[in-house]
Amino acid sequence: MIVKEWFTVEEAAEYLCVSKRSIYKLTKEGRLPAFRIGRERHRRFRKEDLDKVPRLGEETRNLEGLLKVTAKADPVLAEIWDNEKDAAYDRV
């Protein structure tokens, strides 16, 4: 079995289960290194770089340990949030 080491934009998008537009965005943001090859400067991506990009849902799992901010946990917030101006939002 041959392990694929280099991916085109389309292949990278399929591998990460995202759109080609997302691949371009990740590249522009510097979160995914791209290598330009040939006269037409086509982009190629290494498998090891693709494997470092967080998959859908992984970024949110890393936030689970953050403290939840609630009015019960912070009396100052309770005082700020408990007023007549935002009473309409209390019912939502």
ChimeraX attribute file (.defattr): number of C-alpha atoms within 10 A of each C-alpha:
attribute: neighborCount
match mode: 1-to-1
recipient: residues
	/A:1	3
	/A:2	4
	/A:3	6
	/A:4	8
	/A:5	11
	/A:6	16
	/A:7	18
	/A:8	15
	/A:9	19
	/A:10	14
	/A:11	14
	/A:12	20
	/A:13	18
	/A:14	14
	/A:15	13
	/A:16	17
	/A:17	12
	/A:18	14
	/A:19	14
	/A:20	17
	/A:21	12
	/A:22	14
	/A:23	22
	/A:24	16
	/A:25	13
	/A:26	15
	/A:27	15
	/A:28	12
	/A:29	10
	/A:30	10
	/A:31	15
	/A:32	18
	/A:33	15
	/A:34	21
	/A:35	11
	/A:36	11
	/A:37	10
	/A:38	7
	/A:39	6
	/A:40	7
	/A:41	9
	/A:42	12
	/A:43	17
	/A:44	19
	/A:45	21
	/A:46	17
	/A:47	15
	/A:48	10
	/A:49	14
	/A:50	20
	/A:51	12
	/A:52	10
	/A:53	14
	/A:54	12
	/A:55	12
	/A:56	11
	/A:57	8
	/A:58	10
	/A:59	11
	/A:60	9
	/A:61	9
	/A:62	9
	/A:63	9
	/A:64	9
	/A:65	7
	/A:66	7
	/A:67	8
	/A:68	8
	/A:69	9
	/A:70	11
	/A:71	14
	/A:72	9
	/A:73	11
	/A:74	10
	/A:75	11
	/A:76	11
	/A:77	13
	/A:78	13
	/A:79	10
	/A:80	10
	/A:81	16
	/A:82	13
	/A:83	10
	/A:84	8
	/A:85	8
	/A:86	11
	/A:87	11
	/A:88	8
	/A:89	8
	/A:90	10
	/A:91	6
	/A:92	5
